[in-house]
Structures are given as structure tokens and as C-alpha cells.
Amino acid sequence: MKTTGLWAPAFLTRLRAPILPGVIALLQGCATTWGVPGAITTTDERPFYLSSAGKGLLIEPGRMKLTVVQGHLPFASSRLEIETGRGKLVIKLPKDALSHNTVQIFGATHGLSADIAGSWTDHPEGQYQGSTTQSCTYSGYCTQNVEVRKCFGETFTSEDRAFRKAQQHPECKATYEARYGYSSNCSGQKHFRTTMEHYRRDYSFEFLDPKRKSKPLGHFEGRVGGLVRELSREATSDCRGS
């Protein structure tokens, strides 16, 4: 039997609300990572030794991959990973070393055997029109899954005065039922027309002698192609049920 919301069974009116525990959100750190294949040339084709935090890697002319990891503090730190046929070296980046399109590390300050200065430039390669949808909410009639509490021969929904007390009673088990009606929080979709762009990104890194900053040790060139980004979007419909 469904209650009318004008009264509550006696067993519920006698319930005392317990102290509800707080909800703790555990935030996990995340990072943005992009790997750059390329090649390094060295001065007079001489190899040089690059070390950081007690670990090192012999850098020789040839293929190299740089991976820039942009951490989002305070849960993840940024770093630069250098990979060659001889191995891999991970360099922790200082907080201010990484900007939107540059990397700058002073070796003497951060325990690195070389200064590193890197930058990257985007090159547009054409635009095209696309479409996408985005989740939204609207006011209207729709079907929603609502929480229902059933116990002692009674059924309670959020419309009933006794619903909160029913939620707290151990005998009132929660179920969910699909119900159609008016709501200010109906789930829907909104359609957009997008302008997209193909582009490539070219990278250039210099490795310099920290004692003689005008003396280059090596120069890296790399490229990442086939990249796509959204430039703009324009709504082509109102939020409506999907």
C-alpha cells in the first residue's frame, strides 16, 4: 500500500534520526602525458653523459624518445623521461620548469649534469566541421529511477513525510523503480556543431653544458602528428530527452 504523505506509521514516527557520517572525497592525482619520437645530434658526434638523482644515461647520436609528464599537484609531480637504445632516465621537473609550451631546467640548481631547454610549436593542417552531444538536465516530464523504501507492508518515496526516517530504519530496504512524472532534473542530451582542427606539434630540446652555457652538448628534434583539437562549438538544439 502506498502512503499518501499525510501521515506516517507509528513505528516510523518513533524513530530517532542517527548522526549521519560525513562523506569524504578522496582525490586522486592525475597527469597529462605525451611521448615524442625523434632524434638527437651531439656536438662533433661525441656522446655525453646525462645524470640525475644518482642515475645516468649515455646519450649518443641517434633515435631518442622524450616523454613529458605534466603532473597536477599536489598528487602528482611533473617529469621528463628520456629513452634511447641504452636505457631510460627519469628527470623530476621542478615546479616552475614546465609552462604551456616550454621546459627549462638549470642543471646546477636541480642536480642535473646538463641544462635542458625545450619548446614545442603547433602547426595547423586544416579544419573540418563535426558534431557532438553533451549530457544536460531539463525541466519536464520524463522517466526516472527513484529510490523506494519498503518495510512493514508500506512503501515510501521521497514525496512522503516519513521517507527520511524510512531511509534510516534497518528494516526498510532500498529499491529503485522507474517512474514517469514531472521533474526539474530530467536527463537529456544537447547537440552541438563543432569546428575541429588537425595539427602537428614539433619539439626542439637543447642540452647545454651547465658550466659553459654557450656550449651545446646535444640537440633533439621530434614531431607528433595526427593531432586533433576542438576550436569551437555551437548549440544546435535545446536540452531534450534522449
C-alpha positions, 0 to 999 in steps of 0.5 A, spaced: 500 500 500 502 506 498 502 512 503 499 518 501 504 523 505 499 525 510 501 521 515 506 516 517 506 509 521 507 509 528 513 505 528 516 510 523 514 516 527 518 513 533 524 513 530 530 517 532 534 520 526 542 517 527 548 522 526 549 521 519 557 520 517 560 525 513 562 523 506 569 524 504 572 525 497 578 522 496 582 525 490 586 522 486 592 525 482 592 525 475 597 527 469 597 529 462 602 525 458 605 525 451 611 521 448 615 524 442 619 520 437 625 523 434 632 524 434 638 527 437 645 530 434 651 531 439 656 536 438 662 533 433 658 526 434 661 525 441 656 522 446 655 525 453 653 523 459 646 525 462 645 524 470 640 525 475 638 523 482 644 518 482 642 515 475 645 516 468 644 515 461 649 515 455 646 519 450 649 518 443 647 520 436 641 517 434 633 515 435 631 518 442 624 518 445 622 524 450 616 523 454 613 529 458 609 528 464 605 534 466 603 532 473 597 536 477 599 537 484 599 536 489 598 528 487 602 528 482 609 531 480 611 533 473 617 529 469 621 528 463 623 521 461 628 520 456 629 513 452 634 511 447 637 504 445 641 504 452 636 505 457 631 510 460 632 516 465 627 519 469 628 527 470 623 530 476 621 537 473 621 542 478 615 546 479 616 552 475 620 548 469 614 546 465 609 552 462 604 551 456 609 550 451 616 550 454 621 546 459 627 549 462 631 546 467 638 549 470 642 543 471 646 546 477 640 548 481 636 541 480 642 536 480 642 535 473 649 534 469 646 538 463 641 544 462 635 542 458 631 547 454 625 545 450 619 548 446 614 545 442 610 549 436 603 547 433 602 547 426 595 547 423 593 542 417 586 544 416 579 544 419 573 540 418 566 541 421 563 535 426 558 534 431 557 532 438 552 531 444 553 533 451 549 530 457 544 536 460 538 536 465 531 539 463 525 541 466 519 536 464 516 530 464 520 524 463 522 517 466 526 516 472 529 511 477 527 513 484 529 510 490 523 506 494 523 504 501 519 498 503 518 495 510 512 493 514 507 492 508 508 500 506 512 503 501 515 510 501 518 515 496 521 521 497 514 525 496 512 522 503 513 525 510 516 519 513 521 517 507 527 520 511 526 516 517 524 510 512 531 511 509 534 510 516 530 504 519 534 497 518 528 494 516 526 498 510 530 496 504 532 500 498 529 499 491 529 503 485 523 503 480 522 507 474 517 512 474 514 517 469 512 524 472 514 531 472 521 533 474 526 539 474 532 534 473 530 530 467 536 527 463 537 529 456 542 530 451 544 537 447 547 537 440 552 541 438 556 543 431 563 543 432 569 546 428 575 541 429 582 542 427 588 537 425 595 539 427 602 537 428 606 539 434 614 539 433 619 539 439 626 542 439 630 540 446 637 543 447 642 540 452 647 545 454 653 544 458 651 547 465 658 550 466 659 553 459 652 555 457 654 557 450 656 550 449 651 545 446 652 538 448 646 535 444 640 537 440 633 533 439 628 534 434 621 530 434 614 531 431 607 528 433 602 528 428 595 526 427 593 531 432 586 533 433 583 539 437 576 542 438 576 550 436 569 551 437 562 549 438 555 551 437 548 549 440 544 546 435 538 544 439 535 545 446 536 540 452 531 534 450 530 527 452 534 522 449 
